[in-house]
């Protein structure tokens, strides 16, 4: 097919929106941690931009989307973007340059390890994060992306519906974040520490940028300015709103107040849940998918984490893992072939149990693969450099000990003001 200037303009815009999500995530996470760790967690998001861009350009993209080998991985045919030029690739995006599809997918690869970093906030050393970002991208993200989205990938061949990354981005980062939190251990907490988040305006700013960028994240998956893009845009907005409401209602039920932090967390939960379903389900289904996500993620963060006692610092598993799981399964329930011929009918539209079982298989596969590989990667990194900052480093703050800077240089970081 010929290049389409409208599609090119649309996908360029969506690519920029998805890129904006990573700086947005930096503000979101930066507001959630304590004052002495702000720059360290924000730096991890920005570092992911550099590390993943290089890997994706050299060989990551080729292995994820290149010619299939055994339905498990692509080849190195497109090493350093050889053959990835201005002509379209009919397998992925027939109306935009292949190079633009590469760029769009790069932004997904960048934000995923950045999301993961929230689970280990306030104690993962920067050198260890750099190694984790690099090895995790190559050994976890790239194969999973090929299985789900690559031409010939085994989950794609089975008929898995993952419109924009329920498995590849959300569950992968959530489960890996949980494993990383368990391996690295809990943060040092002082009796003088005040509750986080320390800067709610930044949390709201970051959450707003994430929501704004999510329109590109989901609508851009249509790879063109078409009806499916409109559907994905609409379901994204609706699910984000109902996720916010679902979280807020449960928060009110348990505590008789609705927090600002809860509202933005619920919105993110709804956005995560609709990600695999955005281009496959109706707006009415998006209402329910987002609402349920807000409720179950509230329970995951406020009840499950407390009962099990793990220190997922910024609730990566509680939101991305749980909502990504629900959204992936919900896609198999609510998908409507009449809305998108690249999908299939889900359970309630006459598709039977097969779509649900395929989606469930993707959940099990993603949990097992990402969990095991993340554990192995971290154990390997620990042989090279310490993973966890020392108690002294955590007390003084990772901003100062890892980067030699303070986010608030005029603030008194004496022992009475550890925040």
N, C-alpha and C positions, 0 to 999 in steps of 0.2 A: 504494500500500500504506500501511497505518497505521504510525505510529511504534511501536517496540518498546522498552520500557524496559530490557530486558536488553541489547539491542544498543547502546542509547545509553550505558549504564553501561560496557560493554566498550570501545567506541570512545573514550569519554572517558579511560578508564584507559590505553589504548594511545597516545592523543595525548600524555598526560603523560609516558609512557615515552619516546616519541620526542623530546620536548623535553629530557628529562634527558640524552639522548645528546650534546647540544651542550656543556653543562658538563662531561660526562664526557670528551668529546674535548679540551676545554681542559686538563684534568688530564693526559690521555694525552700530548698534544703538549708541555705544560709540563714534564713529566718528561723528555722526550726531548732537549730543547735544552740549551745550556749556561746556567750560572747567570745570566749577565748579560742573557739574552734571554727569561727565563721569562714575565714579565708581558706582554711584547709579543705573544707567540704566543697566550697565553691571552686577551688582550684582543681579538684578532682574532675568536675564536670568539664572545665576548660581543657584539662590535660587530655581527656578522652577525645576531644575534637582533634588534637594533634596526632595522638597515637593511632587512632582508628583510621583517620584519613590516609595516613601513609600505608598502613597495612591493607586497607581496602583497595587502594590504588595499585599497589604492587602485585598482590596475589589474592587478597580476600574476596574481592568481587568475582574473580575468575573461578575460584573454588566454590563459591556459593551459587553462581548463576551460569557458569561455563558449561560446555558440553558434558553430559552426564557420564559417570563411571559407576556402574553397578547400582544405580539408584541411591547412592549414598553420598557422593561428593562430585563436584565439578572438576574439570581439569585445569591445567595451566595454559590453555590455549590463548587466553586473554591476559597473560602476564604483563604487568605494567601498561595495561590498556591497549595492547596490541590487538587491532581489529575492532576496538570499541570506538567508533567514530561518529560521524554526523548522519550516517544512514540509519534508518530504523531497524530494529531487530523484531521480526514478525512474531517470535515466540513470546515476547514480553510486552512490547509497546510499539505497535505497527505504524503509529502516526507521529511519533516524536523521535528525535535522534537517540541512538543507543547510548550515547554519552550522557544524555539527560536522565535516562532510566538509571544508569550507574550512579549519578549524583543523588537522585531521589532515594535510592536504596542505601547510599552511604549515610544519609542523615539518620536512618533507622539504626544502622550499625553503630553510630556514634552515641546515640542517646541511651542505648540499652545498658552498657556497662556503667554509664553515668547514673542511671536509675539504681542499679545494683549497689553503688557506693553508699547509698543512704543507710543500708543495713549495718554498716561497719563504721558509721560516723563517730567521730570523737576518739577513736583509738587506733585506726589502721594507719600505719606509717606510709608516707608518700612513696618511697621507693617500692614498697610492697604493692601499693595500688598500681603503679605503673606496670609492674610485671603482671599483676592480675588482669589489668585491662588488656594487655597485649595477648597473653596466653589464652584468656577466656574468649576473646574475640575470635582467635584462630581455631581453637579446639572445641568451643561450644557454639558460639553464634553462627559461624560459617557453615558447619555441617547441618545444624538445625534449619537454617534458612534454605539450604538446598533441599532438604527433605520436604519442607512445607511449600516453598515457592519456586524452587528451581525446576526447569523443564526436565522431567524424568525422575524427580525426587519421589521416594516411595510413598510418603504420606500424601503428596499431591496426587499420585496415581491412584491411591485408594479413594480419592474424592473428598479429602479433608477441606473444609471451608474455614479459612483463616484470612479474612479480608485484609487486615492491616497489622496483624502481629499479636494475636491473643496468646499463641504459643511462643513464637519467635522472640517477641519483645517482652510481653507482660509476664507470662508464667516463667519464662527463662530467667528474667531478672529477679522475680520474686522468690523462686525456689533457690536460686543461687545465692541470693541475699541471705536467706534463712540459714543455709549451710555455712556461709561465710561468717555470719554472726555466731554460730555455734562453735566453729573452729577457732575463731579469733578470741572469743570470750567476751565477758561483760565489760562495760566501761567502768572506770574508777568513779565512784560517786562519793561526794563529800557531804557532811551534814550541813555545810554552808551553801551547797548548791541549791539554786532556786529552780523551779520547774521550767522546762523548756516547752514551747518555743520562746526565744528571747525577743523576737522582733516580728510581731504579727503583720505590720504593714508590708514587710518583705515577703512574708508567706502569701499574703493576698496578691501582691504584685506578681510573684512567681506563679501562683495558681492561675491568675488571669492570663498570663503569657502562655502557660501550658494549654489552657482551654482554647485560646486564640489559635495557637499552633496546631492544635488537634484537628481543626478543620482541614488543614493541609495534610496532616497525617492520615486521615481517613478518606476525605474526598479525593485526594491525590491518587489513591489506589486505583481509581477508575482509569488512570492514564489518559485522561482526555476530558474536555469540557462537554460532558454528556449527561444523560438522565441518571445514570448510576452515581455519578459524582454528586448530583443534587440530592439523591436519596441518602447517600452517606453523610452529607453535610447536615441534612435534617435530623437523621437519627442520632448523630453526634450531639447536637444541641439538646435534643429532647432527653437523651439518657444522662447527660451531665446534669441537667436540671432536676430530674427525678432522683438521681443519686444523691444530690444535695438534700432533697426533701426526705428521702428514706433514712439517711443518717440522722438528720435533725429530729425526726419524730422519735426515733429510739433514744436519742440523747435526752430529749424532753421527758420521755417515759421514765428513764432511769434517774435523771438528775434534776428534772424540772427547770432546765435552762438549755438554751441553744447557744453553743459557742461559735465564735468566728472560725476557729480552727476546725471545728467539726463540720461546718458548712463547706469550707473549701476542700476538706478531706473527702466528704461525701460526693462532691462534684467530680473530683479526680477518680473516685471509685466507679462512678457511673460512666465516665469517659473510658476508663480501662475496660469495663465490661462490654461496652458496645464496639470496641476496637475489632474483634474478630468477626462481628456480625454486621457492621455498619452498612455494607453494600448488599446484604442478603436478606434483611428483615424489614418489615413495615414500620412506619413511625409509631403505630399503636403498640407493636411488640417492643420497640425501644423504650416506651414508657415503663413497661414492666421490667425489662432487663436492667435499666438504670436504677429503678426503685429498689429492687431486690438487692442489687449490688451495694447500694448505700447501707442497707440494713445489715447484710451479712458481714460487710467490712467493718462496720461499727462493732459488731460482736467479736470479730477477729482481733481487732485492736484492743478493745476494752476488756474482753473476757478471756479469749483463747490465749493471748500473749501473757496475761497475768497468771492464768492457771498453769501454763507450761513453763513460765519463768525464763524464756529466752530473751535476749536483748537485741531485738531488731530495732535499732535506734530510731529510725524514721519511718518505720512500718512499711517496709518494702514488700515483705510477704503479706502482711495484713491487708494491704490494698492491692498491689499489683498481682501478687500471687493468687489471692482469693478471688478477686474480681475477674482476673484473667481466666481462671478456671471456670467460674460461673458463666462468663461470656462465651467461652468456647463450647461448653455444653449447651447453652441456650441457643447458639447458632444452629445446632442440630435439631432443636425443638421448633424454632420459629422461622427458619429460612423459608423463603417463598420464591420458587422458580420463576413465577410470573413477573417478579421484580427484577431479576437478574439471571439471564440465561447461562451465566457461567457458574451459577450455584446449583442447588437442587432443592426439592421440597423437603422441609423438615417434618418432624413427627406430627405436628398439628395440621399440616397442610397435605397429609396423605402420603408422606414419604416413608412411613413405618419407622421401625427402630434402627434400621441400618445407618442413617445419618448420625443418630445419637451415639451408636456404638463406635463409628469412625472417629467422632469428636472425642469420645471417652478414651479411645486408644491413643489419640494424640496427647491427651492429658497425662496418662500413665507414662507414655514414652518421654515426654518433656520432663516430668518430675524425675524419673529414674536417670535419664541421660545427663541432664543439667546438674542434678544433685551429686551424682557420682563424679563427674568430671570436675566440678568445682572443688570438691573435697580433695581430689588428687592434685589439682593445680595448686591449691593452697599449701598442701603438704610439701610439694616440690619447691615452692617459693620459700617456705620456711627453712629449707636447706641452704638457701642463698642469702637471705636477709631476714631479720626479725619481722614478724607480721604486726605485732601489737606494740604500741608505744609504751614506754615504761611509765610507772606511776608518776615519776617526777615530770616526764614529758607531758602527761595528761594534766597534771596539776598546773603546770606553767602554760599549757595550751598548745595545741598543734600548730596554731598560726605562728607562734614564736619559735617553737622547737623544730618545726619542719621547714618553715619558710622565712624565718627571721623578720616577720612583719606582724602588725596588729591591725585588726579591722577598726578598732577604736583606740588610737594611740593615746588619747587624753584620759582614758578610763583607768581607774585605779584597780589593778588586778591583784591587790593584796589578798591575803587568805580570807578576809572577811567579805570579799566581793566576788568570789568564784561564781560565775553565772553562765 
